[in-house]
Structure formats: structure tokens, C-alpha cells
Amino acid sequence: MKVVGFLWKSQDTAGKQFPLIIFNRGGNREFGKLTPWVRLGFYAYVSNGFVVLASQYRGNDGGEGREEYGGVDVRDVLNLIPLARALGYIDMHNVFMLGWSRGGMMTYLALKHHMPVNAVAVGGGLTDLVSEGKRRPALANVWRALSPDFEQRGEALLRERSAVYWAEQITVPVLILHGGADWRSEPMSQARAFAKRLQELGKTYELIIYPDDDHGLSLNRADSDRRVVEWFRRHRK
């Protein structure tokens, strides 16, 4: 199956090895899809020596198949590992993952599938689809449209995609970033609840909430990018 993806890197890769950030986009279908200059072409990361690799998820931007919002499309994230290895200039001992919004869910699901990364960072991430679906019925309608077995499995399917219910399977350090005025994913019901669960399990994590900031942390983009870079550098091998 052909799936569209993007790669951001330094021009000169000859004879070099770069740490990798796998980025998991938010949105669904064509909404929120990647563009070459998303987040200014990930300059904050590429200029700090990282390569960034991302999937558009199947069925989007001309790709084959159909996305399922955390179903089989998780394989589109997992398959970035062999792709990265084939590039020849990726330091496979230093692979990290960054997910935003729905991409946060994809990040945690990839960890559930034992994706080999050193650490992850998540911004505005979904960790409890059960409660979020009740709060935002319109979003639940999106899941119903994209998940083939939603009508049959309902809440069980949502729990399988909600990391707060299986946080014990998160085995790498997690940086959680969230805007205090994020209406899409309330910090009390998502970020803080998930951080509390990680704390109870003795996991390594850091929670940063920016008061009055939005879903994309547009008021604190430079600071959040700096924290992501520092977090990944801290966990390099």
C-alpha cells in the first residue's frame, strides 16, 4: 500500500548520522494534513541536528487505503522505522517520536505496539477518547465514520485507543505539553489525568501546561520546541 509521507532534513547527509524525530500529525483525513512548511518546515528541529519523518496516514493526500483514526493506520507510523533504516543516514540508536492532538494518540498506540524509540513528546494529546467523545459528540461522529467496527464495539474500541486505560504499557520517558486554554482537549481531563496515572505507575514523565495558550501552543511555540529538543537530547544514547 502506498502511503504519502514527508521528510525534513539537512541538505548535506553524506557520511553523517542524524537522530530522528518521527512526527505524528493531528486531524483526520484532509483536515490537519501535513504540508512541506508545517511548523516552518520543522526548522527548530532540523537546525538542531535532527531529521524529521512523518506519515500522512493511509488514504490521505492521494495515498492508498483508508485511515481508521488509530486502527490499522498505526502501521503507517510503525513502518517509518524500516523506512528510516533504509535512508542510511539515520542513527537508529536515537529515534524519538513527537505527536500532536490525534497524533498524540497515534504516538501512544505506537508505543503499545513496541515501537523502538528512546523517548516521546506529546502536545495537546488525546488520552481518553471515552470521556472526550461524550464531551464532543461531533468528534465521536468522526470516529464512527472512520472506524469500521465502531457500531459493534463502541466504548471497547475507544478504550483500546486511550492510553490512560493502559498507561502501564508506556515504557519510555514522556514529555506532555498542553495549553491551559485548549478547548479541543481539556488539560484537567486529558494531560493532568494522564500525568497522574504515569505518576502512580512510577513512569518517567514531565508535564508542562502553558496558561492561556491554545491547542497548538501558538503563544509558546519557541519555548515548547526548545523543551522538545532538550527532552530528546537528554535521552540520547
N, C-alpha and C positions, 0 to 999 in steps of 0.2 A: 504494500500500500504506500502510495506517495503522499507524504505529509510535508507541508511547507514549513520552513524554519528560517531563522536568521542567525547570522554570525557577526559579531563585532570584535575586531582585533587590531593590533598594531600592524602597520604596513610591513615591517621587517620581522619575519619569524624564522629566518634561516639560522639553523644551528642553535635555536633557543627553545626553552621550555617555560611555558606560562601556566600559572594556576588558573583554574576555570571556575566561572560562576554560571550555573545553569539557572536561567530566569524563567519563571512560570507566570505567564500573563493572567490577568483577570478577565472579567466579562464572559461572554458566551457568543458563539457564532461570530458574526462580523463586528459585534459591539465589543470594543476594547481590544481589537486585534492589534498585533504588532505592526509598526512601521519602521523604516530604517532610522528615523530620527527620534524614536520614542526615548524619553528621558535623556534628550540631547545626545542620542547615539551611545548611551551608557559611557559617556566620556569620563565621568567621575571614577569609573572602574577601570576602563581601558588605560587611562592615563596613569593609573596606579599599578599597572603591570598585569592586569587580569585580561583574560579572554572571556567574552560573554556569548553563550549559546542558548537559543530558545526555540521552542516549538510553537507553532500557530495552533496546534491541535488538529486532529483529523477533520476533514470536511469543511475547513475554513480557508478563505483566501485562495480558492482553486484546488485545495488538497482533496484527496480521495477519502471516501468513508464518511462517517457521521460522528460528531462528538457526543459524549454522553454525560458531561459535567461530573467527571470523577468515576466513570465506568471504565470501559476498555481504553479510553483515551489516555489513561495514566501510562499506558505502554508507550505513548508518544514522548513522554518525559523519560522513562526508563531507557528508551532506545537512543537517547542522546549520549549515553555512556560509550557504547561501541563506536558511535559516530565520532565522538571526541578522541577516542583512542586512535582512530584511523587518520586523524588530521596530522599526527606526527609531531606537533609542537606543543601538545598539552602535557603538563606534569600531572599524570594520573594519580599521584600520591596526594595532590592538593586540589580536590574538587569540592566545590561548595554549591549551595542552592539558595536562591532568593525568590520568594513568591509574594505576589500582591493580590489581596482580595480573594477571589476564587482561586488564584494561583497559590495562595497560602494553603488552601485545602489540598491542591494538587501536590504541593511540597510535602505535607504530612502523609498523604497517601503513598507517595514515592518512598518515603522512609518506612512506611508499613510494609512495602514490598522489598525492603532491604537494599535500597539504592545506596551504593558506596560513596558517601560524602563525609567530609570532616565536620561540617557544621552547617547550619541553615539560619536564614533570617527571613522573617515574615512581616509584611506590612498590611494592616487592615484585614487580617486573615479571617476566614470563616473556620470556626472550630466546632460549632454546634448548629447543624442545619435543622435540627428538630425545632429548637426554640426560634431560630431565625425565620423558618418557614411560617410559624404562627404569627410572628411579628410583621412579616412582609409577604402576604398572600400572593402578590404579583410575582415574587421570586419563586415561590413554590410552583406557580404555573409554568415557569421556565423549566424547572426540574422535571415536571410532569411531561412536558413536550419533548425533552431530550433523553429521558431515561426510559428505555423500552419496557422495563418491568415495574415502573413506578406504581401503577394502579394495583398490581398484585402484591407488592412488597412494602410500599409506603414507608412507614417510620423505620422499619428494619433496614431498608436501603439507606435512609438518611443517617442512621447511626453508624453504618459501615463507613460513611464518608466524613464522619465528625470525630476529629482527633480527641476531643475531650472525653469520649467514651472508651478510648483505648490508648490513653497517653503513656501507659507503661511500655508501649512499643516504640516510643520516641527514644532513640539511643544515642543521639548526638546533641551537642550544645545548640540551644535555640535562642536567637535574639528576636524579641517580639516588639514591634513598633506599631503605635496606634495613635490616631488623632482623637483628642478629647471631645471634639465636636463632630465626629464621624457619624452621620445619620445612617449610613449603609450597614454599619456593623458596630453596635454599641460597645464601648470599652468595658462596661461593667459586665455585660452578658457574654462577651467573647474573650477579649485579651486578658482581663483580670481573672476571669473564671478559669481560663486555661492555664495561666501562670500559677494560680493557686493549686491546681491539680498537679502541675510539674513540681511545685514545691513539696507537696505531700509525698510525691514519689521519689524525692531526693535527686531530681534531674538537674543538670546544669542549664541555666537559662538566665536571661536578663530581660526585664520589661521596661520599656521606655514609652511613656504616654506624654504626648505634646498637647498641653492645654489649648483649647480653642482651635486646634488645627483640624483639617478635613481628611477625607479618605485617602487622598494621595500625598498627604503631608506637604502640601504646596508651600506652606509658610516656613517649613523647616527642612526643605529638600537637601540643602547643602549639609546640614548637621546630620540628618539621617543617613545620607550617603557616606559621610565620614565615619559614622558609627558602624555601618555595614562593613566598610573596608577594614577598620580596626578589628572588628569581631572575627573576620575571616583570617586576617594576618595573625591574630592571637592563636588561632587553631591550625596554623600551617605545620606541616611535619618537616 
